[in-house]
């Protein structure tokens, strides 16, 4: 299993949603759990990082919950998230 830091995971997610906002994504429909760079990362770690991005207002999204699991989703990158990517 690949070992990425939380910052690296967040950067991958933000950059992909930035590309999607600009119409330049090669994978505009795949869910973040299936991003090629995150394919080998534990889903719990991805979940926690998506939750962080939502709470920090870097992306718009939410967490759907059913009886046995929670499922994060992101609808778009925010202005704050865009600035973060562009300033990098």
Backbone torsions as a table, in degrees:
resi	resn	phi	psi	omega
1	UNK	NA	137.8	-179.9
2	UNK	-70.6	147.7	-179.4
3	UNK	-119.8	103.1	177.4
4	UNK	-112.1	149.3	175.2
5	UNK	-75.3	164.4	176.9
6	UNK	-59.1	-40.3	179.9
7	UNK	-62.4	-39.7	178.6
8	UNK	-66.8	-40.6	178.6
9	UNK	-64.4	-45.4	179.7
10	UNK	-62.2	-41.1	179.4
11	UNK	-63.1	-42.4	178.6
12	UNK	-60.9	-46.3	-179.2
13	UNK	-65.4	-47.6	-179.8
14	UNK	-61.4	-44.1	-178.9
15	UNK	-64.0	-37.2	178.5
16	UNK	-66.5	-43.4	179.5
17	UNK	-71.2	-27.3	172.3
18	UNK	-64.7	-47.2	178.0
19	UNK	-60.6	-40.7	178.9
20	UNK	-62.4	-41.2	179.6
21	UNK	-63.7	-31.5	-179.7
22	UNK	-89.9	-2.1	-179.4
23	UNK	73.3	25.3	-175.5
24	UNK	-117.2	12.2	-179.2
25	UNK	-76.6	139.9	174.0
26	UNK	-84.1	-15.7	-178.4
27	UNK	-132.0	62.5	-171.4
28	UNK	-69.6	-12.2	-175.2
29	UNK	-112.6	-11.1	-175.2
30	UNK	-79.0	148.4	179.3
31	UNK	-76.6	151.6	-175.1
32	UNK	-57.3	-28.8	176.6
33	UNK	-63.3	-21.4	-178.8
34	UNK	-104.6	6.5	175.0
35	UNK	-57.4	133.9	-177.0
36	UNK	-52.2	-39.7	-178.4
37	UNK	-71.7	-18.6	-176.9
38	UNK	-109.2	1.3	-175.0
39	UNK	-53.8	-34.8	-176.1
40	UNK	-98.3	8.1	-179.2
41	UNK	-91.2	142.7	177.3
42	UNK	-58.6	130.1	-177.8
43	UNK	-59.0	-31.8	178.4
44	UNK	-63.3	-38.2	179.6
45	UNK	-68.7	-40.2	176.3
46	UNK	-63.2	-46.1	179.5
47	UNK	-54.6	-49.2	-178.9
48	UNK	-62.2	-37.2	180.0
49	UNK	-73.5	-35.0	175.6
50	UNK	-66.3	-42.3	177.8
51	UNK	-58.5	-42.5	177.5
52	UNK	-60.2	-47.9	-178.6
53	UNK	-61.1	-38.6	177.7
54	UNK	-67.1	-47.9	-178.0
55	UNK	-64.3	-30.9	179.9
56	UNK	-88.0	6.2	178.8
57	UNK	59.9	34.4	176.0
58	UNK	-91.9	-22.4	174.5
59	UNK	-140.0	156.8	171.3
60	UNK	-97.0	136.7	-179.7
61	UNK	174.8	-161.1	-179.2
62	UNK	-169.1	-174.7	-179.9
63	UNK	-131.0	114.6	175.9
64	UNK	-85.0	139.5	-179.6
65	UNK	-128.3	135.3	169.6
66	UNK	-119.9	-165.5	-174.3
67	UNK	-59.0	-40.2	-170.9
68	UNK	-112.4	-10.0	-175.6
69	UNK	-153.8	162.0	174.2
70	UNK	-115.4	143.6	-174.3
71	UNK	-133.8	109.6	-178.6
72	UNK	-79.3	150.2	175.1
73	UNK	-141.4	151.2	178.2
74	UNK	-127.1	130.8	179.3
75	UNK	-95.6	-32.9	-179.7
76	UNK	-169.5	164.8	174.1
77	UNK	-84.8	144.9	179.5
78	UNK	-89.0	174.2	175.6
79	UNK	-60.7	-39.9	178.4
80	UNK	-63.5	-43.0	178.1
81	UNK	-65.0	-40.3	177.8
82	UNK	-61.8	-45.7	178.7
83	UNK	-60.9	-42.5	179.1
84	UNK	-57.7	-46.7	-179.5
85	UNK	-66.7	-44.7	-177.7
86	UNK	-68.1	-31.8	179.6
87	UNK	-77.4	-15.5	-175.9
88	UNK	-67.0	NA	NA
